Amino acid sequence: MGASAPAAEGQVLRRHLGVFDAVVIGLGSMIGAGIFAALAPAAAAAGSGLLVGLALAGVVAYCNATSSARLAARYPASGGTYVYGRERLGAFWGYLAGWGFVVGKTASCAAMALTVGSYVWPAQAHAVAVAAVVALTAVNYVGVRKAAWLTRVIVAVVLAVLAAVVTACCTASAADAGRWAIGADTGWRGVLQAAGLLFFAFAGYARIATLGEEVRDPRRTIPRAIPLALGITLVVYAVVALAVLAVLGPGRLAHTTAPLADAVRAAGVPGLVPVVRVGAALAALGSLLALILGVSRTTLAMARDRHLPPALAAVHPRFEVPHRAELAVGAVVVVLAATADVRGAIGFSSFGVLAYYAVANAAAFTLTAAEGRPPRFVPVLGAAGCAVLAFSLPGASVLWGAVVLALGVAAYGLRKALARA
């Protein structure tokens, strides 16, 4: 089904990563995005239904992760669902998944870079964001092992900061477990919208799948790493959300731009605020590092099949990375980081990535029992969940996401027409 041309000499990546590094890369891309960027807008959408939205996002993410893990074990190549869709459903569906991933996650890169800027130097957020993109593109350029090592350090620091936040909130006299009460004051559409926004944060396990060509023993490593990373992240999200809600409540959480900093201040520990700001910046840097890795690998796979310029398929002879793809992705993100808005980027990214995972679930449904097919309900529930969450997002995100996907489809059709001419 639309098999890819084999990678030419000089286009093959080396397998460096084990289970631990793969899990850490997944954690680095998930924890920063969710805790420091998506929690407040999700509370604004769901109100007292925030925890229900978090649970729904977790269920959809679990289905997507299971489908992705089974497919990644069978197709351990760079590109993730771009490869799975192409091999199981046909060239068009693989292309659509790859296009949705590249444009959606490029927006995520800009959002994470701007999050760094807003915490480090709010008055110069765009300039700091651009500097962060340039620096992390340089780190990725010199090899995936160095990127994995840096992500490991960032994840350790961020988890320590989050532990301090949870401790401060749970021991504060202002904490009130009554603020955990679950209601539906915004209606189910608000809860679903919050789930769609929070899904932006869970989608980091895709980094593990898109690095399939650089993972040792991928048929064993990837199915173990993806659920481990997702499970750890879900526990962290739930604990932090409960702690912050106990101090701020859903109303105050919805109107803050720095929820964890405001939570420790309300808990009576203002001395932790600078620590939280440093942790937020590091978490966003970890997300950005892993995002650039994932987008560049999908770009590499699409360039190999000539859906993107073939020059982007080159692998550096010394550093063994898709260096041209990384530089191209970095250049686009620099432009977006200099001009974009953080919250708008989250919704746009969620729409593109939900489309990507809808294709992943459809591809997983075609697996046979001998190929490691997941239980049938998993891809069905995952695909349905992706569709519901995508169209529950804010109207502007749905509109722009649909427009950009349509442009990608038009480009695909034009390329096919020119090839037949």
C-alpha positions as CSV (number, residue, x, y, z in Angstrom):
1,M,0.0,0.0,0.0
2,G,1.9,3.0,-1.2
3,A,5.2,1.6,0.0
4,S,8.0,4.1,0.5
5,A,11.2,4.1,-1.4
6,P,14.0,2.8,0.8
7,A,16.2,5.4,2.4
8,A,19.3,6.0,0.3
9,E,22.8,5.8,1.7
10,G,23.4,8.9,3.8
11,Q,19.7,9.1,4.8
12,V,19.7,6.3,7.5
13,L,19.6,7.2,11.2
14,R,21.5,5.2,13.9
15,R,19.7,3.5,16.8
16,H,20.9,5.1,20.0
17,L,17.9,5.3,22.4
18,G,16.8,2.7,25.0
19,V,13.6,2.5,27.0
20,F,14.7,5.1,29.6
21,D,15.7,7.7,27.1
22,A,12.6,7.2,25.1
23,V,10.4,7.6,28.2
24,V,12.3,10.7,29.2
25,I,11.9,12.3,25.7
26,G,8.1,11.6,26.0
27,L,8.0,13.1,29.5
28,G,9.9,16.2,28.4
29,S,7.4,16.9,25.6
30,M,4.3,16.3,27.7
31,I,4.9,17.7,31.2
32,G,6.0,21.1,30.2
33,A,3.2,21.6,27.7
34,G,0.3,20.7,29.9
35,I,1.1,22.0,33.3
36,F,2.5,25.4,32.3
37,A,0.5,26.2,29.1
38,A,-2.9,24.3,28.9
39,L,-4.2,24.1,32.5
40,A,-5.6,27.7,32.8
41,P,-7.4,27.9,29.4
42,A,-8.8,24.4,30.1
43,A,-10.2,25.7,33.4
44,A,-11.7,28.7,31.6
45,A,-13.5,26.4,29.2
46,A,-14.7,23.7,31.7
47,G,-15.0,25.6,35.0
48,S,-15.8,23.0,37.7
49,G,-15.7,20.3,35.0
50,L,-11.9,20.6,34.6
51,L,-11.1,17.2,36.2
52,V,-13.7,15.5,34.0
53,G,-12.0,17.2,31.0
54,L,-8.7,15.9,32.2
55,A,-10.0,12.4,32.5
56,L,-11.6,12.5,29.0
57,A,-8.3,13.7,27.5
58,G,-6.5,10.9,29.3
59,V,-8.9,8.2,27.9
60,V,-8.5,9.5,24.3
61,A,-4.7,9.8,24.8
62,Y,-4.6,6.2,26.1
63,C,-6.4,4.9,23.1
64,N,-4.1,6.8,20.7
65,A,-1.0,5.8,22.6
66,T,-2.0,2.1,22.5
67,S,-2.7,2.3,18.7
68,S,0.5,4.2,18.1
69,A,2.6,1.7,20.2
70,R,1.3,-1.3,18.3
71,L,1.9,0.4,14.9
72,A,5.4,1.7,15.9
73,A,6.5,-1.8,16.9
74,R,5.6,-3.0,13.5
75,Y,6.9,0.0,11.5
76,P,10.0,1.2,13.5
77,A,10.9,4.1,11.1
78,S,11.0,7.9,11.4
79,G,7.7,9.5,10.7
80,G,5.2,8.0,13.1
81,T,1.6,8.0,11.8
82,Y,2.8,9.4,8.5
83,V,4.4,6.0,7.9
84,Y,1.6,4.0,9.5
85,G,-1.1,5.7,7.5
86,R,0.8,5.2,4.3
87,E,1.5,1.5,4.9
88,R,-2.0,0.6,6.2
89,L,-4.4,3.0,4.5
90,G,-2.6,4.4,1.4
91,A,-0.4,7.2,0.5
92,F,-3.0,10.0,0.8
93,W,-3.9,9.1,4.4
94,G,-0.2,8.9,5.4
95,Y,0.4,12.3,3.8
96,L,-2.6,13.8,5.5
97,A,-1.4,12.6,8.9
98,G,2.1,13.9,8.3
99,W,0.8,17.3,7.1
100,G,-1.4,17.6,10.2
101,F,1.5,16.7,12.5
102,V,4.0,19.0,10.9
103,V,1.8,22.1,10.9
104,G,0.2,21.4,14.2
105,K,3.4,20.6,16.0
106,T,5.2,23.6,14.4
107,A,2.6,25.7,16.1
108,S,3.3,23.9,19.3
109,C,7.0,24.7,19.0
110,A,6.1,28.4,18.8
111,A,3.8,28.1,21.8
112,M,6.5,26.5,23.9
113,A,9.1,29.0,22.8
114,L,6.8,31.9,23.8
115,T,6.0,30.2,27.1
116,V,9.8,30.3,27.8
117,G,9.9,34.0,26.9
118,S,6.8,34.9,29.0
119,Y,8.4,33.4,32.2
120,V,12.0,34.4,31.6
121,W,11.5,38.0,30.4
122,P,7.9,38.9,29.8
123,A,8.7,42.3,28.3
124,Q,10.9,40.7,25.7
125,A,9.0,37.4,25.3
126,H,9.3,37.2,21.5
127,A,13.0,37.9,21.5
128,V,13.7,35.2,24.2
129,A,11.5,32.8,22.3
130,V,13.5,33.2,19.1
131,A,16.8,32.8,21.1
132,A,15.4,29.6,22.6
133,V,14.5,28.1,19.2
134,V,17.9,28.9,17.8
135,A,19.7,27.4,20.8
136,L,17.7,24.1,20.9
137,T,17.9,23.7,17.1
138,A,21.7,23.8,17.6
139,V,21.5,21.1,20.3
140,N,19.4,18.8,18.1
141,Y,21.8,19.4,15.2
142,V,24.7,17.9,17.0
143,G,23.0,14.5,17.8
144,V,20.0,12.9,19.4
145,R,22.0,11.4,22.3
146,K,22.9,15.0,23.4
147,A,19.3,16.0,23.1
148,A,18.2,13.0,25.2
149,W,20.7,13.8,27.9
150,L,19.6,17.5,28.1
151,T,15.9,16.4,28.2
152,R,16.8,14.0,31.1
153,V,18.2,16.9,33.1
154,I,15.2,19.2,32.4
155,V,12.6,16.5,33.3
156,A,14.4,15.9,36.7
157,V,14.4,19.6,37.6
158,V,10.8,20.1,36.5
159,L,9.5,17.1,38.5
160,A,11.3,18.5,41.6
161,V,9.7,21.9,41.1
162,L,6.2,20.3,40.7
163,A,6.7,18.3,43.8
164,A,7.5,21.5,45.7
165,V,4.3,23.2,44.3
166,V,2.2,20.2,45.3
167,T,3.6,20.1,48.8
168,A,3.1,23.9,49.3
169,C,-0.5,23.8,48.1
170,C,-1.5,20.7,50.0
171,T,-0.1,21.9,53.3
172,A,-1.4,25.5,53.0
173,S,-4.2,26.7,55.3
174,A,-5.9,28.2,52.3
175,A,-6.3,24.7,50.7
176,D,-9.9,23.5,50.5
177,A,-10.7,20.0,49.1
178,G,-14.2,21.3,48.5
179,R,-12.9,23.1,45.4
180,W,-12.5,19.7,43.8
181,A,-16.3,19.5,43.5
182,I,-17.2,18.4,40.0
183,G,-20.0,20.3,38.2
184,A,-21.2,21.2,34.8
185,D,-21.5,25.0,35.0
186,T,-20.2,25.4,31.5
187,G,-22.0,22.5,30.0
188,W,-20.6,19.4,28.3
189,R,-19.3,21.5,25.4
190,G,-17.1,23.3,27.8
191,V,-15.8,20.1,29.3
192,L,-15.1,18.6,25.8
193,Q,-13.3,21.8,24.8
194,A,-11.2,21.6,27.9
195,A,-10.4,18.0,27.0
196,G,-9.3,19.0,23.5
197,L,-7.0,21.8,24.9
198,L,-5.5,19.4,27.5
199,F,-5.0,16.8,24.8
200,F,-2.4,19.3,23.4
201,A,-0.4,18.4,26.5
202,F,-0.7,14.6,26.3
203,A,0.4,14.3,22.7
204,G,4.1,14.2,23.6
205,Y,4.2,10.4,23.4
206,A,4.2,10.8,19.6
207,R,7.8,11.9,20.0
208,I,8.7,8.3,20.9
209,A,7.0,6.9,17.8
210,T,8.5,9.5,15.4
211,L,12.0,8.5,16.8
212,G,11.3,4.9,15.9
213,E,14.4,4.8,13.6
214,E,16.7,5.8,16.4
215,V,15.4,3.5,19.1
216,R,17.2,0.2,20.0
217,D,15.1,-2.9,19.7
218,P,12.0,-0.9,18.7
219,R,9.5,-3.8,18.8
220,R,10.2,-4.1,22.5
221,T,11.2,-0.6,23.4
222,I,8.4,1.5,21.9
223,P,5.4,-0.5,23.3
224,R,7.0,-0.2,26.7
225,A,8.0,3.4,26.5
226,I,4.8,5.0,25.3
227,P,2.4,3.7,28.0
228,L,5.0,4.4,30.7
229,A,5.5,8.0,29.6
230,L,1.7,8.6,29.3
231,G,1.0,6.9,32.7
232,I,3.5,9.0,34.5
233,T,2.3,12.2,32.9
234,L,-1.3,11.5,33.7
235,V,-0.5,10.9,37.4
236,V,1.6,14.2,37.5
237,Y,-1.2,16.2,35.8
238,A,-3.9,14.8,38.2
239,V,-1.8,15.5,41.3
240,V,-0.8,19.0,40.3
241,A,-4.4,19.9,39.1
242,L,-5.8,18.8,42.4
243,A,-3.3,20.7,44.4
244,V,-3.8,24.0,42.4
245,L,-7.6,23.6,42.4
246,A,-7.5,23.2,46.2
247,V,-5.8,26.6,46.6
248,L,-7.2,28.7,43.7
249,G,-10.5,27.0,42.7
250,P,-11.6,26.7,39.1
251,G,-12.7,30.4,38.9
252,R,-9.3,31.9,39.9
253,L,-7.4,29.3,37.9
254,A,-9.3,30.2,34.7
255,H,-8.2,33.9,35.0
256,T,-4.5,33.4,35.7
257,T,-1.7,33.5,33.2
258,A,0.8,31.7,35.6
259,P,-1.3,29.2,37.5
260,L,1.4,27.5,39.5
261,A,3.1,30.7,40.5
262,D,-0.2,32.1,41.6
263,A,-1.0,28.9,43.5
264,V,2.2,29.0,45.6
265,R,1.6,32.7,46.3
266,A,-1.9,32.0,47.5
267,A,-0.6,29.1,49.5
268,G,1.5,31.6,51.5
269,V,4.9,30.6,50.0
270,P,5.8,33.6,47.8
271,G,9.5,32.6,48.0
272,L,8.7,29.7,45.7
273,V,7.5,31.9,42.9
274,P,10.9,32.5,41.3
275,V,11.6,28.7,41.5
276,V,8.3,28.0,39.7
277,R,9.2,30.5,37.0
278,V,12.5,28.8,36.4
279,G,10.8,25.4,36.4
280,A,8.2,26.7,33.9
281,A,10.9,27.9,31.6
282,L,12.8,24.7,31.8
283,A,9.6,22.6,31.2
284,A,8.8,24.6,28.1
285,L,12.4,24.2,26.9
286,G,12.1,20.4,27.4
287,S,8.8,20.4,25.4
288,L,10.4,22.6,22.6
289,L,13.5,20.3,22.4
290,A,11.4,17.2,22.0
291,L,8.9,18.9,19.6
292,I,11.7,20.0,17.2
293,L,13.0,16.4,17.3
294,G,9.6,15.0,16.3
295,V,8.7,17.5,13.6
296,S,12.1,17.2,11.9
297,R,11.8,13.4,11.8
298,T,8.3,13.5,10.2
299,T,9.7,16.1,7.8
300,L,12.5,13.7,7.0
301,A,10.1,10.8,6.3
302,M,7.9,13.0,4.0
303,A,10.9,14.3,2.2
304,R,12.1,10.8,1.5
305,D,8.7,10.2,-0.3
306,R,9.0,13.6,-2.1
307,H,5.9,15.1,-0.4
308,L,8.4,17.7,0.8
309,P,11.6,18.9,-0.9
310,P,13.9,15.8,-1.2
311,A,16.9,17.8,0.0
312,L,15.3,17.7,3.5
313,A,15.9,14.0,3.6
314,A,19.7,14.4,4.0
315,V,21.3,12.9,7.2
316,H,24.5,14.6,8.5
317,P,27.5,12.2,8.0
318,R,29.0,13.1,11.4
319,F,26.1,13.9,13.7
320,E,23.7,11.3,12.1
321,V,20.7,13.6,12.3
322,P,18.3,15.0,9.6
323,H,20.2,18.3,9.7
324,R,18.5,20.1,6.8
325,A,15.0,19.2,8.1
326,E,16.0,20.4,11.6
327,L,17.3,23.7,10.2
328,A,14.1,24.2,8.1
329,V,11.8,23.5,11.0
330,G,13.9,25.8,13.2
331,A,13.6,28.6,10.6
332,V,9.8,28.3,10.4
333,V,9.4,28.2,14.2
334,V,11.7,31.3,14.5
335,V,9.2,33.3,12.3
336,L,6.2,32.0,14.3
337,A,7.8,32.7,17.7
338,A,8.5,36.3,16.6
339,T,4.9,36.9,15.6
340,A,2.5,34.4,17.2
341,D,0.1,34.2,20.2
342,V,0.5,31.4,22.8
343,R,-3.1,30.5,23.4
344,G,-4.2,30.6,19.8
345,A,-1.3,28.2,18.9
346,I,-2.5,25.7,21.5
347,G,-6.0,25.3,19.9
348,F,-4.6,25.2,16.3
349,S,-2.0,22.6,17.3
350,S,-4.6,20.4,19.0
351,F,-6.8,20.3,15.9
352,G,-3.9,19.2,13.6
353,V,-2.7,16.6,16.1
354,L,-6.1,15.2,16.7
355,A,-6.4,14.7,12.9
356,Y,-3.1,12.9,13.0
357,Y,-4.2,10.5,15.7
358,A,-7.5,9.8,14.0
359,V,-5.5,8.4,11.1
360,A,-3.3,6.4,13.6
361,N,-6.4,4.8,15.1
362,A,-7.8,4.0,11.6
363,A,-4.5,2.4,10.7
364,A,-4.4,0.4,13.9
365,F,-7.9,-1.0,13.2
366,T,-6.5,-2.7,10.1
367,L,-3.8,-4.7,12.0
368,T,-4.4,-8.4,12.3
369,A,-4.0,-10.4,15.5
370,A,-0.7,-11.8,14.2
371,E,0.5,-8.2,13.7
372,G,-0.2,-7.2,17.3
373,R,-3.7,-5.7,16.9
374,P,-5.0,-3.9,20.0
375,P,-8.5,-4.7,21.2
376,R,-11.0,-3.5,18.6
377,F,-12.7,-1.0,20.9
378,V,-9.4,0.9,21.4
379,P,-8.9,2.3,17.9
380,V,-12.7,2.9,17.5
381,L,-12.9,4.8,20.7
382,G,-9.7,6.7,19.9
383,A,-10.9,7.8,16.4
384,A,-14.3,8.8,17.7
385,G,-12.7,10.7,20.6
386,C,-10.3,12.6,18.3
387,A,-13.2,13.7,16.1
388,V,-15.4,14.9,19.0
389,L,-12.5,16.7,20.7
390,A,-11.3,18.3,17.5
391,F,-14.7,19.9,16.7
392,S,-15.2,20.9,20.3
393,L,-12.2,23.3,20.2
394,P,-12.7,27.1,19.9
395,G,-14.3,28.1,16.6
396,A,-11.2,29.9,15.4
397,S,-9.0,26.9,16.0
398,V,-11.4,24.6,14.1
399,L,-11.6,27.1,11.2
400,W,-7.9,27.7,10.8
401,G,-7.1,24.0,11.3
402,A,-9.6,23.0,8.6
403,V,-8.2,25.6,6.2
404,V,-4.6,24.5,6.7
405,L,-5.6,20.8,6.3
406,A,-7.5,21.7,3.1
407,L,-4.4,23.5,1.8
408,G,-2.4,20.4,2.4
409,V,-4.9,18.3,0.5
410,A,-4.9,20.7,-2.4
411,A,-1.1,20.6,-2.5
412,Y,-1.2,16.8,-2.6
413,G,-3.7,16.8,-5.4
414,L,-1.7,19.3,-7.4
415,R,1.5,17.2,-7.0
416,K,-0.4,14.1,-8.3
417,A,-1.8,16.0,-11.2
418,L,1.6,17.4,-12.2
419,A,3.1,13.9,-11.9
420,R,0.5,12.5,-14.3
421,A,0.9,15.4,-16.8
